């Protein structure tokens, strides 16, 4: 696999991990289960999550076009 394909795959994996963590933090915050107080509004975090999810979809499309294999659990 070429370097840029490896980097793209790694970027996608890191991004999806961050998306999961941010989504969980938002859910925990709404349930008042966080062990800390957010310093920004939840709406801002939701906007960030939306942008990150859109970026992940773009990367997924590129992996299909550029024939980069992602494992099923990565999708």
VOKOLNU-725625 format. One record per residue: residue in three letters; x, y, z of N, C-alpha, C, O in turn; residue number from 1. Coordinates in steps of 0.001 Angstrom, whole numbers. Example, Ala and Ser with C-alpha at 12.3 -4.5 7.8 and 13.67 -1.06 7.14 Angstrom:
<nuses>
(nuse 'ALA'; (13190; -5690; 7800); (12300; -4500; 7800); (13200; -3300; 7800); (14236; -3319; 8465); 1)
(nuse 'SER'; (12850; -2250; 7080); (13670; -1060; 7140); (12900; 30; 7870); (13409; 1138; 8039); 2)
</nuses>
This chain:
<nuses>
(nuse 'UNK'; (852; -1180; 0); (0; 0; 0); (890; 1234; 0); (1865; 1304; 748); 1)
(nuse 'UNK'; (554; 2202; -837); (1359; 3411; -916); (1228; 4227; 371); (292; 4049; 1151); 2)
(nuse 'UNK'; (2199; 5129; 567); (2227; 5937; 1794); (963; 6764; 1985); (420; 6810; 3089); 3)
(nuse 'UNK'; (483; 7424; 921); (-688; 8283; 1092); (-1922; 7456; 1428); (-2786; 7918; 2174); 4)
(nuse 'UNK'; (-2021; 6238; 890); (-3153; 5382; 1217); (-3081; 4938; 2680); (-4104; 4881; 3363); 5)
(nuse 'UNK'; (-1903; 4630; 3148); (-1725; 4262; 4564); (-2069; 5434; 5463); (-2715; 5258; 6496); 6)
(nuse 'UNK'; (-1639; 6634; 5075); (-1941; 7823; 5874); (-3446; 8107; 5886); (-4003; 8476; 6920); 7)
(nuse 'UNK'; (-4095; 7935; 4742); (-5524; 8178; 4666); (-6277; 7177; 5551); (-7207; 7554; 6265); 8)
(nuse 'UNK'; (-5877; 5912; 5501); (-6513; 4899; 6322); (-6313; 5218; 7801); (-7252; 5111; 8590); 9)
(nuse 'UNK'; (-5105; 5608; 8181); (-4815; 5961; 9569); (-5632; 7184; 9999); (-6165; 7225; 11108); 10)
(nuse 'UNK'; (-5722; 8164; 9121); (-6501; 9373; 9415); (-7965; 9005; 9644); (-8596; 9507; 10575); 11)
(nuse 'UNK'; (-8499; 8137; 8804); (-9887; 7704; 8943); (-10104; 6984; 10270); (-11087; 7233; 10968); 12)
(nuse 'UNK'; (-9191; 6102; 10607); (-9316; 5351; 11863); (-9257; 6284; 13069); (-10046; 6141; 14003); 13)
(nuse 'UNK'; (-8337; 7225; 13054); (-8232; 8192; 14148); (-9486; 9062; 14228); (-9991; 9330; 15319); 14)
(nuse 'UNK'; (-9982; 9495; 13086); (-11177; 10336; 13044); (-12388; 9598; 13597); (-13138; 10160; 14396); 15)
(nuse 'UNK'; (-12593; 8351; 13186); (-13753; 7612; 13668); (-13659; 7336; 15169); (-14678; 7286; 15858); 16)
(nuse 'UNK'; (-12455; 7160; 15668); (-12272; 7006; 17114); (-12657; 8289; 17834); (-13348; 8246; 18852); 17)
(nuse 'UNK'; (-12221; 9418; 17319); (-12560; 10715; 17920); (-14064; 10991; 17838); (-14649; 11542; 18770); 18)
(nuse 'UNK'; (-14677; 10611; 16731); (-16125; 10780; 16586); (-16857; 9990; 17673); (-17772; 10507; 18313); 19)
(nuse 'UNK'; (-16454; 8752; 17873); (-17092; 7913; 18897); (-16954; 8531; 20282); (-17908; 8554; 21059); 20)
(nuse 'UNK'; (-15757; 9031; 20584); (-15513; 9622; 21901); (-16318; 10907; 22093); (-16867; 11139; 23170); 21)
(nuse 'UNK'; (-16389; 11738; 21060); (-17146; 12979; 21159); (-18637; 12685; 21280); (-19331; 13312; 22080); 22)
(nuse 'UNK'; (-19133; 11734; 20487); (-20544; 11357; 20553); (-20893; 10859; 21957); (-21933; 11221; 22507); 23)
(nuse 'UNK'; (-20027; 10035; 22528); (-20262; 9524; 23882); (-20266; 10665; 24901); (-21094; 10683; 25811); 24)
(nuse 'UNK'; (-19344; 11614; 24749); (-19292; 12735; 25680); (-20572; 13560; 25603); (-21085; 14001; 26631); 25)
(nuse 'UNK'; (-21089; 13772; 24404); (-22327; 14533; 24230); (-23490; 13804; 24899); (-24284; 14419; 25610); 26)
(nuse 'UNK'; (-23587; 12513; 24674); (-24655; 11719; 25279); (-24543; 11750; 26801); (-25536; 11940; 27503); 27)
(nuse 'UNK'; (-23327; 11563; 27300); (-23110; 11580; 28749); (-23468; 12950; 29328); (-24043; 13029; 30414); 28)
(nuse 'UNK'; (-23137; 14014; 28626); (-23445; 15357; 29091); (-24948; 15575; 29169); (-25456; 16118; 30151); 29)
(nuse 'UNK'; (-25651; 15152; 28138); (-27103; 15318; 28119); (-27776; 14507; 29223); (-28845; 14872; 29712); 30)
(nuse 'UNK'; (-27134; 13401; 29608); (-27671; 12569; 30687); (-27161; 13035; 32047); (-27450; 12417; 33072); 31)
(nuse 'UNK'; (-26404; 14124; 32048); (-25811; 14672; 33274); (-24947; 13646; 33994); (-24996; 13530; 35219); 32)
(nuse 'UNK'; (-24156; 12903; 33224); (-23308; 11842; 33770); (-21822; 12125; 33615); (-20999; 11283; 33972); 33)
(nuse 'UNK'; (-21457; 13299; 33087); (-20042; 13640; 32951); (-19445; 13930; 34317); (-20117; 14454; 35204); 34)
(nuse 'UNK'; (-18176; 13584; 34474); (-17483; 13825; 35740); (-16878; 15222; 35793); (-16202; 15572; 36761); 35)
(nuse 'UNK'; (-17114; 16008; 34770); (-16602; 17371; 34707); (-17652; 18255; 34050); (-18607; 17761; 33450); 36)
(nuse 'UNK'; (-17472; 19542; 34166); (-18402; 20493; 33557); (-17833; 20971; 32224); (-16662; 21340; 32133); 37)
(nuse 'UNK'; (-18661; 20961; 31210); (-18227; 21442; 29899); (-17962; 22940; 29968); (-18690; 23681; 30628); 38)
(nuse 'UNK'; (-16917; 23373; 29283); (-16608; 24803; 29266); (-17217; 25498; 28050); (-17168; 26724; 27947); 39)
(nuse 'UNK'; (-17791; 24718; 27129); (-18470; 25314; 25980); (-19877; 24739; 25891); (-20204; 23753; 26551); 40)
(nuse 'UNK'; (-20689; 25362; 25076); (-22071; 24914; 24926); (-22121; 23583; 24183); (-21310; 23309; 23299); 41)
(nuse 'UNK'; (-23083; 22779; 24563); (-23272; 21473; 23934); (-23545; 21622; 22436); (-23163; 20760; 21644); 42)
(nuse 'UNK'; (-24207; 22717; 22051); (-24517; 22951; 20633); (-23252; 23065; 19793); (-23217; 22618; 18646); 43)
(nuse 'UNK'; (-22224; 23658; 20362); (-20956; 23783; 19643); (-20321; 22406; 19438); (-19779; 22122; 18370); 44)
(nuse 'UNK'; (-20390; 21562; 20450); (-19863; 20204; 20328); (-20666; 19395; 19310); (-20102; 18581; 18579); 45)
(nuse 'UNK'; (-21966; 19616; 19264); (-22803; 18926; 18282); (-22458; 19372; 16860); (-22464; 18559; 15936); 46)
(nuse 'UNK'; (-22161; 20645; 16686); (-21730; 21137; 15371); (-20400; 20513; 14981); (-20201; 20127; 13830); 47)
(nuse 'UNK'; (-19493; 20415; 15941); (-18199; 19789; 15681); (-18389; 18328; 15271); (-17763; 17859; 14320); 48)
(nuse 'UNK'; (-19248; 17617; 15987); (-19520; 16219; 15666); (-20079; 16086; 14254); (-19674; 15199; 13503); 49)
(nuse 'UNK'; (-20998; 16955; 13899); (-21593; 16933; 12557); (-20525; 17137; 11478); (-20524; 16447; 10458); 50)
(nuse 'UNK'; (-19629; 18079; 11710); (-18555; 18338; 10737); (-17611; 17139; 10639); (-17180; 16772; 9545); 51)
(nuse 'UNK'; (-17296; 16542; 11763); (-16407; 15381; 11769); (-17044; 14199; 11045); (-16369; 13483; 10304); 52)
(nuse 'UNK'; (-18342; 13994; 11259); (-19043; 12902; 10577); (-19093; 13136; 9072); (-18964; 12191; 8293); 53)
(nuse 'UNK'; (-19277; 14376; 8663); (-19279; 14694; 7228); (-17905; 14418; 6625); (-17800; 13865; 5529); 54)
(nuse 'UNK'; (-16863; 14802; 7340); (-15502; 14558; 6872); (-15233; 13050; 6757); (-14583; 12604; 5812); 55)
(nuse 'UNK'; (-15733; 12272; 7720); (-15554; 10821; 7672); (-16234; 10240; 6429); (-15691; 9341; 5786); 56)
(nuse 'UNK'; (-17413; 10749; 6096); (-18104; 10279; 4895); (-17310; 10599; 3629); (-17271; 9801; 2693); 57)
(nuse 'UNK'; (-16687; 11760; 3610); (-15853; 12139; 2467); (-14662; 11193; 2354); (-14334; 10728; 1263); 58)
(nuse 'UNK'; (-14021; 10911; 3479); (-12895; 9972; 3456); (-13341; 8583; 3013); (-12630; 7910; 2266); 59)
(nuse 'UNK'; (-14522; 8149; 3471); (-15049; 6851; 3040); (-15239; 6815; 1531); (-14890; 5829; 883); 60)
(nuse 'UNK'; (-15791; 7885; 969); (-15984; 7951; -485); (-14644; 7876; -1204); (-14509; 7182; -2212); 61)
(nuse 'UNK'; (-13655; 8596; -680); (-12329; 8561; -1304); (-11713; 7167; -1240); (-11041; 6743; -2181); 62)
(nuse 'UNK'; (-11940; 6444; -124); (-11359; 5095; -28); (-11972; 4169; -1074); (-11298; 3281; -1596); 63)
(nuse 'UNK'; (-13239; 4377; -1375); (-13881; 3568; -2417); (-13297; 3923; -3777); (-12936; 3039; -4554); 64)
(nuse 'UNK'; (-13207; 5207; -4060); (-12684; 5662; -5354); (-11239; 5239; -5548); (-10848; 4816; -6636); 65)
(nuse 'UNK'; (-10438; 5354; -4480); (-9007; 5069; -4576); (-8661; 3626; -4197); (-7492; 3269; -4054); 66)
(nuse 'UNK'; (-9713; 2800; -4037); (-9562; 1372; -3763); (-8679; 1098; -2545); (-7724; 323; -2611); 67)
(nuse 'UNK'; (-9017; 1747; -1444); (-8328; 1535; -180); (-9240; 658; 673); (-10380; 1023; 962); 68)
(nuse 'UNK'; (-8726; -489; 1066); (-9509; -1440; 1844); (-9638; -987; 3288); (-8638; -734; 3960); 69)
(nuse 'UNK'; (-10875; -887; 3762); (-11149; -678; 5172); (-11851; -1930; 5681); (-12702; -2493; 4992); 70)
(nuse 'UNK'; (-11501; -2359; 6871); (-12166; -3526; 7457); (-13608; -3152; 7754); (-13908; -1981; 7985); 71)
(nuse 'UNK'; (-14506; -4134; 7750); (-15934; -3865; 7952); (-16199; -3141; 9260); (-17050; -2252; 9298); 72)
(nuse 'UNK'; (-15496; -3491; 10341); (-15742; -2835; 11610); (-15275; -1377; 11589); (-15631; -611; 12485); 73)
(nuse 'UNK'; (-14492; -982; 10596); (-14057; 406; 10458); (-15141; 1255; 9808); (-15124; 2480; 9928); 74)
(nuse 'UNK'; (-16070; 625; 9132); (-17169; 1357; 8483); (-18309; 1397; 9396); (-19349; 1963; 9061); 75)
</nuses>
